[in-house]
């Protein structure tokens, strides 16, 4: 059965998405990046998705990450 994905985080900064993705990976949560930025003007968002089964754990980790910044 195919896992369904849910949008968990959005940013304009790729480094921020990569930091969060790394933190999720360290906690055994697989995530996927969808970069919707225009390559010429850097307009648009970068989105991070996780499996719907991992939403609660991922949100808790991201909340801790945001509070530590």
Protein Blocks (a to p, Z undefined) as FASTA:
>chain_A
ZZddddfbdcfbfklmmmmmmmmmmnopacddddfbdfklopacddddddfklmmmmmmm
mmmmmmmZZ
